[in-house]
Amino acid sequence: MAGDAEPVKPLRVDRVESLDQQGRGIVRVDGKAVFVEGALPGERVGWEVVRSGQKFDLGRLVRIERASSQRVAPRCPHFGLWRGACGGCSMQHLDARAQVAVKQRVLEDALWHLGRLKPEQIMRPIAGIEWDYRHRARLSVRYVARKSEALVGFHERASSFVADIRECHVLAGPVGSLLVPLRSLVSAMDARQRLPQIEVAVVQAGACVHTVLVFRVLDPLSASDRKALERFGATHRVSIWLQPGGPGTATPLDAAEPVELELQLREFGVRLPFAPTDFTQVNHAVNEVLVRRSLALLQLRSDERALDLFCGLGNFTLALATRVADVVGIEGNPAQVARAARAAEANGLQSRVRFLTQDLFAWTRDDWEALNRREGRIDRVLVDPPREGALAVARALAASASRPRCLVYVSCNPATLARDCAVLVHEGGWGLAAAGIVNMFPHTSHVESLAVLRPHSS
């Protein structure tokens, strides 16, 4: 019946002002922000409202009346704005160089609007290769019984469903072309409905590529499933691991296989062992540049003492140990602390590094000052927290009269970076000397960044 037809949504045509932190175009209607997926700054687009809220609306791009000169054709056939499109990337429709500029703007906006901060210097962005860069990933797995087929890949846009993809251009090594064979493998396994994810770790040393696939298994595997995984590994020259519980339970299917991979920081002569389920930066080439730039910004001297907070496996700590008299690394995860200490010994740096296990989210001024009394004056500090940021650390340093000469803050979240820097600047009297972005995840809206802070009294 005609009365049952859905009402036609009114179409608006507006100019797109900028992008938000998720890569969506921002249109303003009577002062209210509307986020339009797929629209680019400077474009004139036709859009319709899909969800209204008190503070902002969400819009759907219907047509582009005047396209941006920075709009490009996406390389991946699974990239798109439609329902069911892969959510692994969000910015393939924007020129790669323009993506970097957008991320720099996101960082500057966060610093100003959330922290009322303007850095004295905007640093040159750190960027690297644009494709085949992702050495770490977690692929979701879902068996669709009505299709008798498994899906392997990233989630759909703004959805918990697994996207139906057959190739990926950001995954490093052979993994991007293994999605179809992986689908066939899982579809034929007895455990196909009890296998929720596959962790990917790729290490490249020259022409040699070592790829590990860690299958999360909720039940013990049948003999036929184990044979199928063995054949897959041999055919595609990848290492197969099984993870029955938490990350620490991951072990090779072949018991004779070495249990550690290795990252290299070639400029510092450091090798960093890690397990495939350990946290490491996803982009190894950019990580090397990030470590080099961070240490240069600290302006290290060979007779000084440095502190690495949220040190993890020692990515920055071991490099620091090659440039200063000694280093203290602090991390809340005891397993990572133990692995970092073994890495220091393997690199012959154990006499210059000490690792401590401590909850840095509950750090206080007393903790900071006690560390200075026990270790001696700490001259340089590097902070590399998770997305939650390092608020307790910022408050401790802002409240203390014991101040390092320089602090470099490596962040994966511009909002918490702005918040923490605001504490140091507005409450502690520090200066924000410089800030800039690190394009760790090309074609996504993820913004990694660096900030350099110095006490005004130093």
Order of alpha helices (4+ residues) and beta strands (2+ residues): beta-beta-beta-beta-beta-beta-alpha-beta-beta-beta-alpha-beta-beta-alpha-beta-beta-beta-beta-alpha-beta-alpha-beta-alpha-beta-alpha-beta-alpha-beta-alpha-beta-beta
